[in-house]
Amino acid sequence: MKVLHIAQNTPRYEVVELLANRVNRNNSLSVIRGEDGQTSYTGGYILEDTPVIRDILDKIPPEEQYEFVQTWRTEPFAKFYYEEETA
């Protein structure tokens, strides 16, 4: 399946083929095949290839895309448990 991939070492998103979400049970990296035909493992972000996502990323300078996706994909953190009291 075609997806968008972005990693810290790539200048901007790229269209790749997602071969597997994980290498195996012990290795959580995704397996992708780039436009050059090379298969690689990546710890970068895999995004659904939709016109809306492409439009958003295309409006961001290439050198800022990874940082944007990184903050976008991070869940805000308040505390682990609502009912936990701190002394």
Secondary structure, 3 states (H helix, E strand, C coil): CEEEEECCCCCCCEEEEEEECCCECCECCEEEECCCCCEEEECCEEEECCHHHHHHHHCCCHHHHHHHHHHHCCCCCCCCCCCCCCC
